[in-house]
Amino acid sequence: MVWMILLLLAAAIEPGSATMVLRDGKVESMRVEGFADIAAKRRVTAKTNFRLASVTKQFTATAILLLEREGKLQLDDPVSKHLQNWPDYARAITIRHLLQHESGLRPYDDAVPGATPQLSDKDVLTFVQQQASLFFEPGSGYRYSNTGYAILALIVERVSGLRFAEMLKRRIFQPLGMKGTTVGPAKNRAYGHSRTPTGWKRDDQSPTSAVQGDGGIYSSLHDLAKWTRALDTCRLLDCVTLQKTWTPSKFGYGLGWRIAGGVISHTGSTRGFRNVIQRHPAKKLTVVILTNRNEGEPETAATRLAN
């Protein structure tokens, strides 16, 4: 009997998840379970910060749109207007191409050896400078590109005069009261975990984990509820701009969001984390699922909750 109890307790010690459903900006349901840090036996709460991975892209896009509203850039500006030493082979790429994954840039993350020290967004620019060609002519195709969003973070820095993390803090997180949200590891954070034959192990960082523009934000249900309300009420960006953000290109991607079947969404997966935000405008419903494990299908679960 004692061994059975111990086995049940061991089975219960798993990485966490944080799930929230909002309707009309109000939290309809919220559930947190599991551990933010198994080794420390620290449980997930509504204020636990998860690495958002590619859910970050909607914030990077918002930073660009805030600068556009101020007249500091235009979406159809060539990247070369804002970044020095931009390579000749990529001269036709615009900011809009980067936002909509239509640049044709090659993926920096596929070319990183496992033992490489952590890269920065500037290292991604160096990678771009070392290439000789694109996958396709900008605007003629679609290929999801973390490279493009790292370059967008550098444009934000160049145009705003602030570090990317500071610009997002001042212009997005602080105005919305997202006090726990940061670019880069946050306080009260969840650690990523991977399942092994002997149980769960912390598996949290990779050579690309320090790149910010494509996936570097940490946030919680508590703060993402505020983000959702800001989107619902056009608080940070006006409603016309938000509608532009959620208008798909011919390839089905907006500005930092995927749009398909009346659903506006984005997933985010990286070492030890899998997340999703889904917005269902017709139902005035948003579903957020954050997890700190290397398995599971949050997108499927979110769709089930929304229906």
N, C-alpha and C positions, 0 to 999 in steps of 0.2 A: 504493500500500500504506500509506504514512504517513497519508494522508487517511482511509483506512478504519479504521485503528487509532484515530485521533482521534475519528471518529464513534462508534466502539464505546465509547470512554471517556466521551464526552459522554452517550451513552444510559444509561450506568451511574450517572451522577450524578443521583440522584432522592431525593425525600423518603423517610423511613424508615417502618418498621413493626416492631412488637415483638409477638410471639405466644407464648403460653404455654398449655400444657394441664396441669392438675393432676388427679390421681386420688387420692382419700383423703388430700387435703392435701399430697401429694408431687408435685413437679414431674416430670411424665412426659416432657415435651418443651418446649424453648424455642428460639425462633429470632428473631434480630434482624438487620435489614438496612437498607441505605440510610443517609441522612444526617439527623441531628437539625437541622443547620444547613448548608445547601448552601453559602452564601457563605463560611463559615468552614471548610468541608470537615471538619466534625466528625460522626463516625459515631454511630449509635444503639447504645446498650448496654442491658443489663438494668436499669441504674440511671438511664437517661434518663427525665426527667419529662415526660409529655405532659399537655396540658390535657384533663381528663376530660369536659368539657362536661356533658351531662345524667347521666352516670354519677355525678356529684356527688350526685344526689338521694338515693341510698341512704345517704349519710353525713349529709346534712341530716336525713333521717328518723330515723337512729340517734340523733342529738343530741336530737331531740324525745323519743324513747323513753327515753333515759337520764334526762331530766328528769321524765318521767312516772313512772319507777320510783322516783324520789326524792320523789314526791308534790308536785312543784312545779307540775304542770299535769295536766290530763286531756285525752284526745283529743277528747272531746265538749264541751270548753270553747268558748264563743264567742270568736272572735278579739278582740272588743271587751273581753274581760276582761283581756287582756294588752297591748293596744296602745291608747294614748290617741288621741283624734281619729279613731277608726275611723268611716267614713261610715255614716249611717243606712241607706242602701239595701242595705248589705252586712251588716247586723246578724245575720242568720240564719246566717252562715258560721261553721263550727267548724274547729278544728285538723284534725280528721279529713277534712273536706271538702277542705282544702288539700292534705293528704297524698295523697288519692286522686283529685285533679283533678276534684272534683265541686262546686267553689265557684261556677262560672259567672263568675268574674272575667274581665275583658277583658285581652287580651295586650298588655303594655307593649311587647314587642319588635316588634310589628307597627306601632307608632305612633312609632318612633324615626327621625327624619331621618338620612340618611347622614353629615351633617357635624356632628351633635351631639357635644359632649364626652362622654367616657365617663360612664355612669350608675353610681350606687351602689344598694344595696338600699333606702336611704332615699328615693331618687328614685322607685323603684317604688311605695313607699307614697304619695308625692305624686301619682303618676299615678292610683292607685286613688282617692284623695280627690277628684280632679278629674272622675271619671266620674259618671254619673247613674243607671246601671242595670247589671244583670247579664245574661248570656246566657240564664240559666234559674234557676229556684229552686234553691238549694243542696240537693244530694242527689238531684235529679231527673234529672240528666244527667251526661255526661262530656265534658270538653273539656280536652285536655292544656294545662297552664298553668305556664309559667315564672314568671308573676306570683305564683302561689300559693307557690312555693318560695322566692322572694325574701322574701315576707312571713314565711314560716316562719323564715328566718334572723334576722329582726328579733325574732320571738318568742323564739328561743333566746337572743339578746342580753338582752332585757328580763328573762327569767326567771332566767337564769344569772348575770347581772351581769357577764358577760365579753363582749368582742368575739367575734363569730362565729368568726373565725380562731383566736383564743386558746382558746375553748371546745373546738373540735375538736382542737386541738393537745394540750391537757391531758387530755381525756377519751377520745380515740380514737387519735390518731396516736402519742403518746408511750407509752401503755400497751401498744400492739401493736408497738412498735419500728419504726414507719414513719417513719424519721428523715428521709427525703428528701421526704416528702409535705407539701404546704402548701396553704393557701387563698390564692390569688394566685400570681403567677409564682415559680417555684422555681429554685434553682441547678441546673446541669446539665440544663437544659430543652431540649426540642425546640421549634423554631419552626414555625408553620404555613406551608404553601406552597400556592400555586394554580398550575395549569398555564396558560400563556399561549401564543400562537402562536410565541413566540421561546424558550420553555422555562419552567422553574419560577421563580417569584418568591416571596419571603417575603410572606406575606399572613396576618398573625397576630392583629391586634386589630381590634375593631369597637366601636361605641358601647356595646354590652352586655357587653363582656369583663370589666369590673370588678364586675359584679353577681355576688355570691358564692353565695347559697343555691341558685340553679338550675343553676350550672355552673362554679364558680370554682376547683375543686380541680385541682392538678397532682400526678400520681403516676406510678410506674414499675412494671414487671413485678416487680422485686425487692420493692417494698412491697406490691403487690396480692396477691402470694403470701401475705404475712402476714395481710392482710385476709381472704383466702379461708379460711385455716386458722382464723382467729377465728370465722368464720361456721360452719365445719364442726364446731367444738368448743364452740360456745355460750360462747365466752370473754368477750366483751364484753357481750352481751345473753343472758339465759337462754333455754333452748330453747323455753319456752312463748311468750315474747315474739317470738322469731324466727319461730315458726310463725304467729303473728298477722301478722307482717310480710309473710309469704309467702302469706297467705290472700287471694284476690282478692275485690274488691267485686263487685257484680252487673255492673259494667262491665269487669271483668278486670284491674284494677290493684290492687296491694297497698299497702304503705307504702314508697314509694320504689323499687318493683320492678314490672315487668310479669310476669304469670303467664299462660301459655298452653300447652296441650298438654304439661303436665308439665315445662315449662321455665321457670325463673326467670331473668329477664334484664333488661338495660337497655342501650340504645344511647346514644351521646353524639356529637352533631355540632355544630360551630361553625366559624367561619371558620378554615380551614386544618387542621382536625382531624376525624377520624371514628374512633369507638371502639365497642367492645362488651364486655360481660361476660355470659356465659351460664353458668348453673348447671343441671346435669342430675342432680337428686337420685337418680333410680333407678339411674344409672350411677356415682354418687359422683364426678362429673366436672365440672370448671369449665374454661371456655375464656375467655381474655382476649386481645383484639386491640386494639392502640393504633396509630394512624397519624397522621402530620402532613402530610396532603394533603387537598385538597378533592374527592376522587373515590374511588371504590371502594365495595365492599359488605362491610364487616367482618362484619356479621351473617350474611350468606350463607356467608362463609368459615368462621365459627365453627360454624355448623350442620353444615357439611361435615366439619369436623374431629371434631366430637362423634359423628358417625355412622360 
